[in-house]
Amino acid sequence: MIEINHLTYCYNSSRRKALDNVTVSIGPGIHLLLGANGAGKTTLLRLIAGWLKAKPATAVEIDGIPTAKREPSITGETFMLTDDTQFPMPTINSMVKYHAPFFPNFSIDTLDACMKAFGISPAQPIDTYSLGNRKKAMLAYALSLHTDVLLLDEPTNGLDIPSRQTILELMAQFCGPEQTVIVSTHTVMDLRNLFESVIMLSGSQLLLSTSIYDIEQRVAFVASAEPIPGAIYTRPSLGRIEAIVPVEMAGHPSQIDYSLLFNALQSPSRQALLEILKS
């Protein structure tokens, strides 16, 4: 369990708060982390991973242990993969030999299955891969570690369409029910069927943390050729009107339109929507 308690963080070079009084509990499951550029998403992930040190240290804890202390019991159960991660070893095989022993749940079978699914060799030098194949290899390795906490920052950047489908299938297969996986991405559609909750930051503050089920039980996402009276939020799109309405108006739950949800929470309709989602 990740516990974040009144977390405020500023970088030394700036007085601006990268995160401002964030409090949230994040349990097992696959969670979507949303927010505009500069909202604090990557900073939050780095603090959870212990790459940045929270002050006080107790502001960010995993299973009651502050991540800022970099205890081996936590570092061996936490892994973060960013869009600009550089592996320290020349090949995935060498990562297995020198890096994986620090992660007690590492599975060579998972790694082999993932590498095979992507059609790449763990013996090939990482710096000879294309950008897309480098990302695939790193994702395969990250999944094979089976850490309690897995943090993925823009995991599908650089992947072609078939590879995005493959990572969806691999995550569904190899992310266990006891793992806590947080995915920060702007390309939500790639993994939309995996997410169990949404965590949204706005202006360095926590705006929303709720389950997909609760959203779908409270509001519906609809489209119409005509204006929709009583809609919480509307926007024009290709000659139609897309809207978020109370689920009672739609008469049935609907799949979340993450783009519509994101834009609604950035609009003057934010407060009305939040009141329904948090009711």
C-alpha positions in Angstrom: 0.0 0.0 0.0 1.3 3.4 -1.0 0.4 6.2 1.5 1.0 9.8 0.6 0.2 12.3 3.4 0.2 16.0 2.9 3.0 15.8 0.4 4.4 19.2 -0.7 7.5 19.2 -2.9 9.6 22.1 -4.4 12.7 21.7 -6.5 15.7 23.6 -5.2 15.9 25.7 -8.3 12.4 27.0 -8.0 10.0 28.2 -5.3 7.0 26.9 -7.3 5.4 23.9 -5.7 5.7 20.9 -8.0 3.3 19.1 -5.6 1.1 20.9 -3.1 -0.5 19.1 -0.1 -1.2 15.8 -1.8 -2.9 13.1 0.2 -3.9 9.8 -1.3 -3.8 6.0 -0.6 -3.0 3.7 -3.6 -3.5 0.0 -3.2 -3.1 -3.0 -5.5 -4.4 -2.6 -9.1 -3.5 -0.8 -12.2 -4.1 3.0 -11.8 -4.1 5.7 -14.4 -2.3 8.9 -13.4 -3.6 11.9 -15.4 -2.7 15.5 -15.5 -1.6 18.3 -17.8 2.1 18.9 -18.5 3.7 20.3 -15.4 0.9 19.0 -13.1 3.5 17.0 -11.1 2.9 13.5 -12.3 6.5 12.5 -12.9 7.6 14.2 -9.7 5.0 12.2 -7.8 6.3 8.9 -9.4 9.9 9.8 -8.6 9.0 10.5 -4.9 7.1 7.1 -4.7 10.2 5.4 -6.2 12.5 7.1 -3.8 14.4 8.9 -6.6 13.4 12.1 -4.9 13.3 12.4 -1.1 10.1 13.6 0.4 10.3 16.0 3.3 9.3 14.9 5.9 10.2 11.4 4.9 6.9 10.1 6.2 5.0 12.0 3.6 5.5 9.1 1.2 5.5 5.5 2.5 5.2 2.0 1.0 3.9 -0.5 3.5 4.7 1.9 6.3 8.3 2.5 5.2 9.4 6.0 4.0 10.6 5.7 0.4 13.1 8.5 1.1 15.1 6.1 3.2 15.8 3.8 0.3 15.5 0.7 2.4 16.5 -2.5 0.5 13.1 -4.0 1.4 11.4 -1.3 -0.6 13.9 -0.7 -3.4 13.8 -4.4 -4.3 10.0 -4.2 -4.6 9.8 -1.0 -6.5 10.7 -0.2 -10.1 10.1 2.9 -12.2 10.5 3.1 -16.0 10.5 6.6 -17.5 10.4 7.7 -21.1 14.1 8.6 -20.9 15.4 5.7 -18.8 18.9 4.4 -19.7 19.7 0.9 -18.6 23.2 0.7 -17.1 24.1 -2.7 -18.7 24.7 -3.2 -22.5 22.2 -6.0 -23.0 19.0 -7.3 -21.3 20.9 -10.5 -20.5 23.5 -8.5 -18.6 20.7 -6.8 -16.7 19.5 -10.2 -15.7 22.9 -11.2 -14.5 23.9 -8.0 -12.6 20.7 -6.1 -11.9 17.9 -8.6 -11.5 19.4 -10.3 -8.4 18.4 -7.3 -6.4 14.7 -8.0 -7.2 13.6 -11.2 -5.4 10.5 -11.7 -7.6 12.3 -11.6 -10.9 11.1 -14.3 -13.4 13.2 -15.4 -16.3 10.1 -17.1 -17.7 8.2 -13.8 -17.8 11.1 -12.1 -19.4 11.4 -14.8 -22.1 7.7 -14.7 -22.8 7.7 -10.9 -23.1 10.8 -10.7 -25.3 9.3 -13.5 -27.5 6.0 -11.6 -27.8 7.9 -8.5 -28.9 10.1 -10.5 -31.3 13.4 -9.2 -29.9 16.5 -10.9 -28.5 17.8 -10.2 -24.9 21.4 -10.8 -26.2 21.3 -7.9 -28.6 23.1 -4.7 -27.4 20.4 -2.3 -26.2 22.1 0.6 -28.0 21.6 -1.1 -31.4 17.8 -1.4 -31.0 15.6 1.0 -32.7 13.8 3.5 -30.3 10.7 1.3 -30.4 12.6 -2.0 -29.7 14.5 -0.3 -26.9 11.2 0.6 -25.2 9.9 -2.9 -25.8 13.0 -4.5 -24.2 12.8 -2.2 -21.2 9.1 -2.9 -20.7 9.7 -6.6 -21.0 12.4 -6.4 -18.3 10.2 -4.2 -16.1 7.3 -6.6 -16.2 9.6 -9.6 -15.4 10.8 -8.0 -12.2 7.3 -8.5 -10.7 7.8 -5.8 -8.1 5.1 -4.9 -5.6 5.1 -1.4 -7.0 5.6 -0.7 -10.8 5.7 2.8 -12.0 5.4 3.5 -15.8 5.8 7.0 -17.2 4.5 7.1 -20.8 5.1 3.4 -21.4 3.7 3.3 -25.0 5.7 6.3 -26.4 7.6 5.1 -29.4 5.6 1.9 -29.9 3.8 1.1 -33.1 0.2 0.0 -33.1 0.8 -3.8 -32.9 3.3 -3.3 -30.1 0.8 -1.2 -28.1 -1.7 -4.1 -28.3 1.1 -6.5 -27.2 1.9 -4.5 -24.1 -1.8 -4.4 -23.2 -1.9 -8.1 -23.5 1.4 -8.6 -21.6 0.3 -6.3 -18.7 -3.0 -8.1 -18.5 -1.2 -11.4 -18.3 1.8 -10.6 -16.0 0.7 -7.8 -13.7 -0.5 -9.7 -10.7 -3.5 -8.8 -8.5 -1.2 -8.0 -5.6 0.9 -5.5 -7.6 0.3 -1.7 -7.5 0.9 -0.4 -11.0 0.7 3.3 -11.7 0.7 4.4 -15.4 1.2 8.0 -16.3 0.2 8.6 -19.9 -1.4 11.0 -22.3 -2.2 8.1 -24.7 -4.9 6.6 -22.5 -6.6 4.6 -25.2 -3.7 2.2 -25.5 -4.3 0.7 -22.1 -7.8 1.9 -21.2 -9.2 -1.6 -20.5 -6.6 -2.2 -17.8 -7.3 0.7 -15.5 -9.1 0.2 -12.2 -8.9 3.7 -10.9 -8.0 7.3 -12.0 -5.7 9.6 -10.1 -5.7 13.2 -11.5 -3.4 16.1 -10.6 -4.1 19.7 -11.6 -2.0 22.7 -10.7 0.2 20.5 -8.5 -2.7 19.4 -6.4 -4.7 16.2 -6.2 -8.0 16.8 -8.0 -9.4 13.3 -8.1 -8.7 9.7 -6.9 -11.5 7.3 -7.6 -12.3 3.9 -9.1 -13.4 3.4 -12.7 -16.4 1.6 -11.3 -17.5 4.6 -9.2 -17.1 6.9 -12.2 -19.2 4.7 -14.4 -21.9 4.4 -11.7 -22.2 8.2 -11.4 -21.9 9.7 -14.8 -22.3 8.5 -18.4 -20.5 9.6 -21.6 -22.8 10.2 -24.5 -22.9 11.9 -27.9 -25.8 13.5 -29.8 -26.6 15.6 -32.8 -28.7 17.9 -30.6 -27.9 19.9 -27.5 -28.3 17.8 -24.3 -30.3 19.6 -21.5 -29.0 18.8 -18.1 -25.5 17.8 -19.2 -22.7 18.4 -16.7 -20.2 19.2 -19.5 -20.4 19.4 -23.3 -18.0 19.9 -26.2 -18.6 19.9 -30.0 -16.8 17.2 -32.0 -17.1 16.6 -35.7 -20.6 17.9 -36.0 -21.9 16.2 -32.9 -22.0 17.1 -29.2 -20.2 15.0 -26.7 -21.3 15.2 -23.2 -21.0 14.0 -19.6 -24.4 13.5 -18.0 -25.6 12.0 -14.7 -25.9 8.2 -15.2 -29.6 8.5 -14.5 -30.1 10.6 -17.6 -28.4 8.1 -19.8 -30.3 5.2 -18.3 -27.3 2.9 -18.2 -23.5 3.0 -17.5 -21.1 3.7 -20.3 -17.4 3.3 -20.9 -15.4 6.2 -19.8 -14.2 8.7 -22.5 -11.0 9.7 -20.8 -10.4 12.7 -23.2 -13.8 14.0 -22.3 -13.3 13.5 -18.6 -9.9 15.2 -18.7 -11.2 18.2 -20.5 -14.3 18.5 -18.3 -12.0 18.5 -15.2 -10.0 21.4 -16.8 -13.2 23.4 -17.5 -15.6 25.6 -15.5 -17.7 22.5 -15.1 -15.0 21.0 -12.9 -16.7 21.6 -9.5 -20.1 20.3 -10.6 -18.5 17.2 -12.0 -16.4 16.6 -8.9 -19.4 17.0 -6.6 -21.1 14.1 -8.4 -18.0 11.9 -8.6 -17.2 12.4 -4.9 -20.8 12.0 -3.7 
